[in-house]
Amino acid sequence: MVGDFLSDMPGPDTVGTTELSSIEFIQKTQQSLSNLQGLVLSGDEINSIQCYLTGQRSTDGGFGIKRHLLHNKHVLIRHIYNATVNIYRQQAGPRYLGVQDKEMQTVENDHTGETVSQAAE
């Protein structure tokens, strides 16, 4: 799970910062994951890694990004996104990290189910 945030990150020109949302942060993270290709994980080389925020399938076949409401133990309400990481390897089966979108209702007592963005293809 990833909180809904805005954060200043170093800009591409290393002078100054750029404000990134949670969605933009995960998109930038995905871009750098190709650097892990060839790394050995559990005895097998990584082909690719996908990191994304989950949501429901849209009518055009793509996926949206869903923002949820989470009530924590301190009785605070937070907006969150469900993040998933899929690791694909040469010989062995894939590794899936995170919670499937359809399982989010069992994790939370209440959620908006609001689609806030279409996922990048």
N, C-alpha and C positions, 0 to 999 in steps of 0.2 A: 504494500500500500504506500502511496506517495501523497503527502499533504498538498493542498492547493496553495501555492506560494508564488511570490514574485521575488527574485533575487538578482542582485548585481553580480555579473560575471565578467571576467576580463574580456575585452573586445578582441576582434580578430587582428587588429593592428597593434595589440599590446599596449596601446595608449588609451586610458579610460576604461569604462565598463559599459556593458550592455545589460539591460534589464530583461530577464528571461522568466517566463511563466513555467509552471510545472510541465505543461505539454511541450513547450519549446525545449526545456531541459532534457526530457526523455528523448526527443527527436535528435538533439545534438549527441546524446549518449549513444544512440543507435549508430550514428555516423562513425564513431571511434571504435566500435566493437569489432570491426573487420581487422583491427590490429591483433586480435587474439587468434586469428585463423592459423592453424598449424600447431598451436599449443596443445600439449598432451593433457587430457583430462580423463581420469579413471582408466588409463592404459590405452587411450585412443585419441587420435588427432581431431581437433575441432575443425569442421567444415565452415560453419557459420553460427552466429548468435543473433537472435532477434530479441529486442527489448521494446515493449510497447505498452500503452495504456489500453485497457479493454473496454468494450462496449458492444452493443447489439449490431447485428448485420443490417445494413440498409437495403433498400429495394434495388439499388444498382450493383449489389454484390460486395461493396466495400464495408468497412466497419466504422462506427462512430466511436467517440470517446465519451464515456459516461462518468459524470461526477456524482458522488454519493455523499450522504450525510451520515456521520458516525457519532454516536453518543458515547463518550468515553467514561471511565470509572470516576472521573472528577466532575461528572455531570456537565461537561462542556461539549458543545456540538462543533464538530470540525467537518469541513469539506475535504474529501479525499478522492483519489483515483486508485483504481486497481492496476498495479503494474505486474507484468508477466515477462519472464525471460525464457526463451526456448533455445536450447543448445543442441546443435546438430553435429554428429561426429561421423568419421569415415566408416567404421565398421559396426560400431555398437548403435543401439537405438538412441533416440533423442532423450534429453533430460529437460523436464519442464519444471520451472520454478515459479511459484506464485499460485494464486487462486484463480480458477476458471471463472469467467464472468457469470455464468449461470449459478455458481455457488455463492456469489456475493450476498444473496438474501439470507443465507444461513449464518453469515458472519456478522451481519448488521441487524439491529432491531428496526431501523428506519432508513430509507434511502429515497432520494429524489428520483433517481433513474433519469436524470436530465442529461440529454446528449448535448455536450457543449462544443464539440468539434468533430469534423470528419477526420479520420485517421489518414495520415499521409500514405499514399500507395507506394 
